Amino acid sequence: MMLPEIESVRGEIILGCVRWYCKYGISYRDLEEMMLERGLEVDHTTLYRWVQHYAPEMEKRLRWFWKPTMGYSWRVDETYVKVKGKWTYLYRAIDKRGHTIDFYLSPTRNMKAAKQFLGKALRSIKPWGHPQTINTDKAPTFGPAIDELKKEGKCPEDTIHRQVKYLNNIIEADHGKLKRLINPVRGFKSLKTAYATIKGFELMRMFRKGQLDIWKSGQGLIGEIRLVERQFGIYSA
């Protein structure tokens, strides 16, 4: 869905607010105050609705730009996210350079959830880019999940599943950087709102990691802004 219902200037404001919230780990009330300092009155509940609608749209429209082309070695792990007072599980995969491959939020931590995540990640990449190795921790869910995906022809037969703890240090460190964005939220109200927001957080982390640098035409932050706006039919001068 494009943004035909709003003029270009308002579109820039909306996308700018969504980018700031997802990039800097601030609260909606902080962002409300920042906008007021710039002469714009935007209620924090409106900012919340913007993030819920446009953060997942941004991630969806930019997915083609940030997907890695090769995945020789994946580092897979899950971290905890509080939703409605209960812990849920954010499954994540990165490559050995630290670039994000995919992520998936699940209410459960079991073989079914691990399989759903790995299946999603494998579907998002061309078969010739599938990993040669998948490294996980000692959780007993990943092995059976990988075995089932192989039987179903969704994972290469020759993909090696490793469980080497130190190799996953890189993704555990990456969890920490993502948590700096998640923690100010102080808990999500539903799995749907959590996943929508996290999609924005993950996307802005990918920008910071340089995964979309080639598409910014050497323009740095301005290139980032223009890349996002172009996906919504907004063309800055």
N, C-alpha and C positions, 0 to 999 in steps of 0.2 A: 504494500500500500504506500503510495507516494503521499505528499503533503499538500494536495491541492486546496485543502480547506483553510490553509493559513498562508499569509503573505511571506515573502522571503525573509524579511527582517524578523518576524516572529519565529519563523522556523530556525533561524540562527540562534535566537535566544533559547528556545527549547532545547535544541541539540547541545548548545553550550552548557546549559545547566545540567543536562544528563551526563555529559562528559566530565564536568567538574565533580559531580557527586561520585561517580564511579571511579574517578582517578585519584582523588585526594583524601578519601577516608574521612569525610566531614558528615555532620548530621544535616537533616533537612532544615532544621531551624538555623544552623550556621549558614547554610546556603541562602535561606530566606533573608538573613541579615546582610549577606554579601551583595545580594541583588538590590536590596534597599539602598545600600551605599552607592550603588550605580544609578539610583533614581528610578528603580523598577520595583513596584509592589507585587510580589508573588507569594501567595500563602504557601506554607510548608506542605499542606495537604495537596495543593496543585502540583508542587514539585514532585511529591510522591507519585501522583498519577502519571506525570510525564515519564519518570524513571520506569515505572511498571510497564508502560506502553512502548517506549522507544528504546530502552536498554536492550531487550531481546531482539527488537527489530534491527538495531545497529549490529548486534552480533551475527544475526542471520544474514544481513546484506553484505557484511564484510568477511564472512566465512571463506569465500573463495580466495580472498586476498591473503589470509593468514594461514591457510592449511599448508603444512609442510609437504614437500614433494617426495621426500625419502624418509624412511623411519627405520634405520638399521637396528637401533636399540631403543626400546621404550623402558621408561622407569614408571611403574604404576603403583599407586598407593591411594589410601582414602584418609580424609580428615573429618573432624566433627564440626557440625554447624547446628546451633540451637534453633529450633522452630517450635513456636507455641509451647515453650518450656521443656521440650524434649529434644534429645540429640538425634540428628539425622546424619547421613553420611555422604560426603562429597568425594566421589571417585574422580581421580585425576591422572592424566598420563602426560609426561613430557619426554623429550628426547635427551640425548646425552649433552647437548648444548644448553639445555634448560628451556627450550622452546616448547610452548604448550601444544599438545596434539589434540586433546579433547578432555571433556569433563562431564559429569553426570551426577545429579543429586537424587539420592534414594532414601526412603524412610527406613529401609532395612539394610543390614549388613550380612549378606548371605551369598550363597553360590549363584542364585538367580539374579541378584543385583549386580554381582561381578560380571556375569555373562552378558547382561543387558548393556553394561557400560562398555565392555571390550567389543561386543558386537557393534555398538554404535560407533566406536572409534575406528574399527576396521572398515565399516561401510563408508566412512567419510573420506577414505583415502583409496586411490586407485590400487588394484591388486599388486602392481609392480612396485608400489611404495610401502607394502606391508612389512612389518618388522622381522628381522632375522632372530632377534631375541626380545623377550619380555621379562623384565626383572621386577619381582614383587618382594614383599616381606614374607614372613612365615605363615601368614593367614592361610587357613586350609581351604578357602573358597576359590582362590584363583586357579589352582591346578585343575580341578574338575571342570571349571568354567572354560578354560582353554581347551581341555580335551573334548568337551562337547562341541565347541565351535569348530574344531578340526574335523570331527565326525560329520558335521553338517556342511563342511566345505566352505566355512566362512573365515577360517584361519589357515594359513599355509601349514601343511603337514610337517615341514622341516623347521618351523619356528620353535626355538628353544625357550623353555621356561626356566629361568634362573631365580634362585632365592638367596641372593648375596646382599646382606644388610648394608654394607658400606656403599654399594652402588646406588642405593636409594637415598643417600644423604642429600643429594642435589634436589630431589623432589620434596623432602622434608623441609629443607630450607625455603623452598618455593612456597610451601604451605604457609610458612610464617609470614612471608611478605603479603600473601593474599589475605591472611587473617587480620593484618593491620587495616585493611579496608572493611572487612566484615565486622570487626569488633565494635566500632562506633554504632552499629545498628542496634546492638543490645537485644538481639533476638528478633526473629521474623514471626509474622502472624500466621503464615500458612506456607506449605511447601511450594505452592505456585508463586507466591510473591518472593520467596527466598530464591527460587531458581531464576526468576526474571531478573532480579537484582544482581545475582552472582554472574549471570551472563555478561552484564555490563562491566562488573569488576574484572572478570577474566579477560574481556576484550581490551580494556585499558591497560591491563598488565602486559598483554601481548605488544601493545604499542611501546611500552617502556622497555620491553626486551628487544625491540628492534625487528620484530617479525614482519612488520609492514613497511619497513624503511624504504624498500625498493619502490613502493608505490607513492612515496611522499615527494618524489622528484627532487630530493636534496633540500627541501624547504623546511625541514625540522617541524616545529610546532605548527606553523602555518600550513604545511603540507598535511599534517594530521587532521587539522580542522577541515581543510578543503576535501580531503578524501572522505571523511564522514559525511559532510554536507552534500557532496555529489551523489551519494547513494540515495538521497532523499529529494533529488531534483533541485537542490539549492546550489547556485554557482556564485561564489564570492568573486569580487573583482580582484 
